[in-house]
Amino acid sequence: MENFRFILEPYNRHQKNRYTCPSCGKHREFTRYIDTQGAISFPEYVGKCNRINNCGYHYTPTRSEERRV
């Protein structure tokens, strides 16, 4: 298995780390990306909506880096 630097934040039911999707507005359906090295903190809109068939929002960390330049 490959080790990726940027991953979707693993679900933790105690922290309730699912957020409101910036596209469809559904609560507890959005998963943010995290940097496994802890060097980069992404904006809140970088992530993936769990409602892939209805919403389809997916903003990758690569797109976030392109936007900064």
Secondary structure as the mmCIF struct_conf table of DSSP 4:
data_model
#
loop_
_struct_conf.conf_type_id
_struct_conf.id
_struct_conf.beg_label_comp_id
_struct_conf.beg_label_asym_id
_struct_conf.beg_label_seq_id
_struct_conf.end_label_comp_id
_struct_conf.end_label_asym_id
_struct_conf.end_label_seq_id
HELX_LH_PP_P HELX_LH_PP_P1 GLU A 2 PHE A 4
BEND BEND1 ARG A 5 ARG A 5
STRN STRN1 PHE A 6 LEU A 8
HELX_LH_PP_P HELX_LH_PP_P2 GLU A 9 TYR A 11
TURN_TY1_P TURN_TY1_P1 ARG A 13 LYS A 16
STRN STRN2 TYR A 19 TYR A 19
TURN_TY1_P TURN_TY1_P2 PRO A 22 CYS A 24
TURN_TY1_P TURN_TY1_P3 HIS A 27 ARG A 28
STRN STRN3 PHE A 30 ASP A 35
TURN_TY1_P TURN_TY1_P4 THR A 36 GLN A 37
BEND BEND2 GLY A 38 GLY A 38
TURN_TY1_P TURN_TY1_P5 GLU A 44 TYR A 45
STRN STRN4 GLY A 47 CYS A 49
BEND BEND3 ASN A 50 ASN A 50
TURN_TY1_P TURN_TY1_P6 ILE A 52 CYS A 55
STRN STRN5 HIS A 58 TYR A 59
HELX_RH_AL_P HELX_RH_AL_P1 PRO A 61 ARG A 68
#
